Amino acid sequence: MRGMRTAGSPDQRIRCLKDASPEEFTLGWYSTFIKYKKNNLGSIMAQLGYEVYDRQWWDDFRAKLFECKNRRNDCCHTKLFRWENLETLLKTIFAASESEHHNRIDGLIYESKVGLLMKEGER
């Protein structure tokens, strides 16, 4: 995944993931990247033997990540926010949920480990 091209991603200056600096990665960047690369990500995971992380799983993960971005923006920027939004943000980050496609998506903190499976596959 490190060498994956990012054409169509929100920041056209990043040509390959391996060339990007950490400051360029935001919640919004990741959700947009996954939107455009979910087919590639699903194919890579299938090649590594992790068929459960198919295109649909990546789309469901992207939706949860996008929700997290919106809730984080609601809660953490300088505007009024509702406490319910903070509670929803925490649930999105830490709690498991089931998508409409019946994919179980754990909290984003836990599901982030899926990317490490691709890194292990490079060895």
N, C-alpha and C positions, 0 to 999 in steps of 0.2 A: 504494500500500500504506500510505502514511503515514496516511491517513484511515480505514483499515479498522477497523471495530468489533471489539471483542474479547470479545463475549458468550461465556460458557462458558470463558473463559481462567482460569488459576489465580488471578489477582488482579483481583477485580471492580472495584477502584478505578480501574483503567486503562480508560477508556472508548474512547479512540482512541490509536493508536500515537503519533501526533504530539504528544499531550499528556503522554506518559510521560517520566519522567526516566531517565537511563541506569542509575541504581542499581536500578531496578525490573526490569531484564532480567537473568535468570540462565539458565544452561544448561537448568534444569528448566522455566523459564517458556517458553523458545523451543520446546522439544520439545512441550509441552502446547499452545501456540498453534498450531503446525503440525499437530498431531493434529486440532484442531477446524477449521482453515482450509485444509487441503490441497486441497479442491475449489476454493475461491476462488483460491488461489495458482496452481493448475494452469490455471484459466480465464484469469487475468490473463496468465500466460506465453504461453498460446496466442494471445491477442489481440495480444500483442507480437511474435508470430512465432517463439516458442521452444517448439515443441510437445514437444520432448524433456523439458521440465520439467513433465510432466503430474502428475496427482494421485498416481500410483504413485511417480514419482520423489520427490515431496515426502514420501511415506510412508516410502520407503527412507532418505531423508536424515534424517527424524525418528528413525528407528530407530538410525541411526549416532550421531546427536546424543544420544539417550537413553543409549546404551552409553557414550559419552564422559562423560556426567554421572555415571553409576554408577562408572566406573573412576576418574574424578577424585576422587569422594567417597571411594573406597577408598584411594587413594594420598595424598590431601592433607589428610585429617582426622586427628585425634589417636588413631587406633587402629592396630594392627599391620596391615601389608599385605604382600602377596607381591610380589617383584620382577617376577614375570610380569605382574601387573596394571599395573605401571608401563610395562612394554614394550608391553602391549596398548593402554594409553592413548596412548602416543606413536604407535603405528601408526594408531589411530583418528583422531588429529589430523592426521597427515602423509601416511599411505599410502593409495593407491587400493585399492578392493575392489569386488567385484561382488555385488549383492544376489541373492536367490533369484529375483527377477523379471528378472534379467539387466541391471539398470541399473548402469552403472559410476558409483560414487560415489568421487570423489577424496577425499583427506583433508579434514577439516572446514575447515581453514585455507584450502584452495584453493576449495572449493565455496561458501564464504561469499560469494564474488563474485557468485553468482547473484542475490542480493537487489539488487545494484547495477543489474542489467538492468531491474528494475521501476522503480527510481529514474530511470534514463535514459528510460524510457517516459513519464514524467510531463512531460517537456519538450515 
